[in-house]
Amino acid sequence: MQTIGDLVDQLSVVNIKLFMNQEGIHSEKYKKMTKKQLEKLITTSRSLNLQRNQLIDEINSKISRIVSGEETVIEFEKHKTGGE
């Protein structure tokens, strides 16, 4: 089972990939791209945006389940160290 932290981590990675891909589309390099290269960038952007939306939906759903009590958050015991 994935934690909210796992999902947020995945979302961060997808956001960075999407940003980098969009930079390619909106840069000066765009003017020099072949049609095939541009189509690949656009297809990649669509795929990343879909992943991003799915992760956001999954995070929202998980938070809703936790708040409603349908799902519990595992709490780890605090272990005392020698100084406490």
Sequence and secondary structure as in RCSB ss.txt:
>XXXX:A:sequence
MQTIGDLVDQLSVVNIKLFMNQEGIHSEKYKKMTKKQLEKLITTSRSLNLQRNQLIDEINSKISRIVSGEETVIE
FEKHKTGGE
>XXXX:A:secstr
   HHHHHHHHHHHHHHHHHHHHHHHSGGGGG  HHHHHHHHHHHHHHHHHHHHHHHHHHHHHHHHHHTSS    
      TT 
